[in-house]
Amino acid sequence: MDYRRLGASGLRVSVIGLGGNTLGRYVDERGTAQVVGAALDLGVNFFDTADIYSAGVSEELLGKALRGNRERALIATKVGMRAGPGPNENGSSRKHIFDSVRASLDRLDVDYIDLLQIHRFDPDTPLEETLEALNDLVRAGDVRYIGCSNYDAWRLTQALWISDRRRLAPFVSAQPQYNLLAREIERELIPACLEFGVGVIPFSPLAGGVLTGKYRPDQPAPEHTRGYNNPNFAARLNRADLETVERLDAWAHERDHTVGELALAWLAAQPAVSTVIAGVRSPEQVAANVAAGEWKLLPDDLSAIDSLLSPEGGSNDEAE
């Protein structure tokens, strides 16, 4: 397993991490223990979850699975989405952040959170209030590092400027949607992260399963997949993207790999990316993801992939 610094911080994270969005949703307590155990055995040290995943059950199961191995794990969670019906159970106010962190610490059964991420920008709370609250949590030792998720590049830059001006703990990471079919962040967010030393943690690295090759043009979605009989998923199954996946799949198979392995290896090859997280349902999927992270794509490979993404030339900036 390779380890990288999380942005400009001194924290070293495994290039392949584990996403917690399947825990409590598709994976029960016993399965979580097996998945987390396999990840630790393979050198994975970064475990990402959120307070809203399965209404907090993801955090609970992850905490149980990591008992006795806390020193081997870096736990990342998120706050900021609606956690209840009350007017203060949403957003990034000082109250909601403090209340949510206390609840997350209890569910995880830990003394501190390694990386606390604001799940999305809150337009109703002054950014200064959010950053001051996060800084206080860092100073108190409840949180070691802070990051953001779903922030535009200019909002990230604004947050970093405020933190610098007020001498507050800065964001060291950003978690956006990023994959071979969704590269919009390469226009502004990626350059900002590279410039300011913010590590990128892509979510949806397999585009909701589209980049596994299980969906084909002009064919119905297979049963027992997210796209089966799911109108909300239909936009992901557009012909252009599915044809792109077919080209990528053929290229990967020529090199004895799957398109899913290519999707993870491609992200791992991006200079701004610190760790690639994907949700899994079994220890076998953990092993497959770790193996994908060991595939080192060369500059010529990356150029060839760009051509496959946009056969007429250029990169696939408009995909998805």
N, C-alpha and C positions, 0 to 999 in steps of 0.2 A: 504494500500500500504506500502510495506517495502522500506526503503531507505538505500543505501550503499555508502560508500566512493568510489570515483573514484580513484582507485589505492591507492597510499599513500597520495593523496592530501586531503584537508579538504572539498572538494566539495561532497555533498550528492546527489546522483541520484536515481530516482525511479528504482526498480528492473526490471520493464517493461517500456520500452521507446517507442517512435513512430518513425518509419522510414519514411523518406520523399520521397523515390524513386517512390511512386505511385502518389504523388501530381503533378498535371499538366499533368500527363500521363494517369491515369485512373480516377482521382478525380478532379473535377473542383473547382472553387472558392467557390461556395456554399457548396459543399461536404466537402471541406477542413475545412471550418468554423465549420461544424457539427462534423467532426472527431476530430479536435483539441479541440473543446468545450467539447466533451465527455471525451477526455483524461484528460483534466484539472479537470473535475468534479470527475474523478475516482482516482485522485492523481498522474497522470503521470506528471513528470516535465522535462523529458529529450526528446528533439526533435532533431532528426538527419537528416541533409540534405547535399547537396553538390552543388557547383556552377554549375556543369554540369548537374544536374538532370533536365530534360526537358528544357535544355538550359537556366537555371536560373529561370524558372517559378516556380519550387518547392520552392525556397527561397522567391519569391514574394508572393506566396499564403500563405506560412507559416507566413511570416511577417504580412500580412493583418489579418490572423486569430488570431494572438496573440496581436493585438492592444488592449490596455487597460488591458492586462494581462502579460506584460513583466516581472514584478517582480516574477511571478509564474512559469516562464519557464526558462529552461537552453537550449540555442540554440547551437547546434554543427553543423558546416559545414566543408567543405573540399576544398582544393585547390591543384592543381598540374596536373590535367588532361588537355588535350588540350581544350582551351576556344575560339580559333580563328585560322585563317590561318597564322598569322604572326610567325616569327621565335622565338619571345619572348613571345608567348601566350601559352606556355606549360612548364611543368616542375616546379622545385622548386628554381629557381633563385630569388634573392632579388627583381628584377623588377616584375617578374610574381606574386610573393606572394603579394607584396604591391599593385599592380594594381588589383589583384583578390579580396583582402580583401576590398579595397575601393568599388569595384563593389558589393560585397556581402552585405556590410553594407547598401548600397543604396537600394538594392533589398529587404533586410529584414526590412529596415526602422528602424534600431536600432543604438545605439551609440557604442555598443561593442558586440563581439562574445564571448560566454562563453567558447567554446572549438573549437579551430581551428586545423584541422587535415591535415597532408600532405597525399594526396590521395594515392600516391604510391611513391616508392623510385625513385629518379631521378639520373641515373648514370652519367649524363653529367654536373651536378652541384656539386661542393665540398660540402660535408655535413656541413662543418663549415659555409659556406655562408648561407645555409638554416637555420641553427640553430641560427646564429647571427641575421638574419632577423626576425625570430619568436620571439627571445628575445626582439628585439627592439619594436615589436608590443605589447608584454606584458608590457614592461616598459612604453609605450605610453598610455596604457589603452584601446587600440582598441581590444585586446584579453585578456582573463583572464587566460586560460590554453591552453596547446598545446598537441597534440597527433599525432599518425601516423596510417596509414592504409596500409595493404598489405606489411609490412616490414618483412623480414626474422629475425630470432632471433639474428643472429650475427650483422645485421645492426642496430637493436634496441639497442643492447648492445654497439655498437660503438657510436651511437648517445648519449646514456646516459653517456658514458665515456667522450666524447667531452664536453658535457654540464657541467659535474662535474669539469673537468679540467679548463674550461674557466669561470666557475661560471655563466652559462646561465640557463634560465628556462628549466627544463627537460620535456620530454614527460611524461605525466601522464596516457596515455591510448594508446591502440593499437586496431585497428579494423581489424581483419582477418575473413576469411570465417571459420565458425565453426558450426557444427551441428552434429546430431547423425550419419549421413552418411559421414561426412568429419571431421575426427579427427586427421589429420596429424600434426596439430600444437601442439598436446600433447607431441610430441617427444622433441621439443626444445623451441618453443615460449612460451608455457604455463609455463614451469619451469623458463624461464628467467623472465617472467612477475611476477611470484610469488616471485622470489628472489629479484627483484629490485623495487617492489611496483608499477607495471604498471597495470592498470585496463583493462580488456578485454571487448570489445564491439563487440560481434559476429555479422557479417552480414550473410545474407541468413540462418537464423535460421530454416526455414522450407524447406531448400534445393530447393528453387524455386517452392514450392508447392508440391513436392514429398512426404514430410512428413505430408501432410494433409490426405493421404489415397485415394485421388481421382483417382490415377493411379493404375492399377492392372496388374499383369503378364498376358501375352498372350491376352490382351484386348487393343483395340485402345484407344488413349487418348481421353477423352470426349471433345465435342465441347465447345468452349468458355473457354478453359484452355490454359495455355502457351505451353503445349506440343502438342496441336492439330495441326496436319499437319505441324509440325515444325521440320525439319531435324536437326537444330542446338540444339534441346533439346533432341534428341534421346539418347545421351550418358547417360543422367540422368535416362533414363527409362530402364536401364539394369535389367535383371532378378534377379540378386543377390540382388540388392538394393530393388527392388519391393517386393521380398519375405521377406526381412528383415522388411520392412514397414508393411507387413501383420502380421508378428509375433508381432511387437510392437503394432499394432492396436488392436489385440486380447487381449494383456496384459492390455492395457489401458482401453478397454471396460469392462473387468472384474472388473475394479475399478471405473466404471461409468465415464470415461473420454474418450476423443478422442486422436488419435495419435498426432494431432496437439498440443493439450494441453500438452501431454507428452513431445514433442520436446522442447517446451518453458520451462516447469518445469525442465527438465533435464539440460538445459543450466543454469537456475537460481540456480541449485544445485551445480554448479562447483565453487570451491573456488576462482578462478582467475577472474570470470565474475562479472562485476560491474552492467551492465544493458543489457537487451535483447531487441533489436529493431526489429520490423517487420513492413513492409508496410501493410497498410490496405486500404479498399475501402469504409468502412461504420462504423458508430458508434457501430454497433453490433459487428463487428470484434474487435474493441478496447476493448469492454467489455469482449469478450471471451479471449483475450490475457491477460487482467488484472486478470481474474479468473484463468487462467492457472498459473500465477505467484504466486497465493495463494496456489497452490498444493505443499506441502513440501515433497519431496522424501527423504526417510530414507536410511541409508547405505545399508540395505538389498535390498531395491528397486533398488538402483544403481547397486548392484552386479547382480541382476536378469536381469536388462537391458543389462549389459555387456554380459551376457550369450546369450541373445536374438540376440544381434548384431553379435555374433560369436558363433553359436551353438556348434562348435567343441572345444571351449575353447579360452580364451583370449579376448582382446578387438579388435574392428574392426578398426585397425590402417590403413588398406589398402583401406577402403571404399572410393569410388569416387576419 
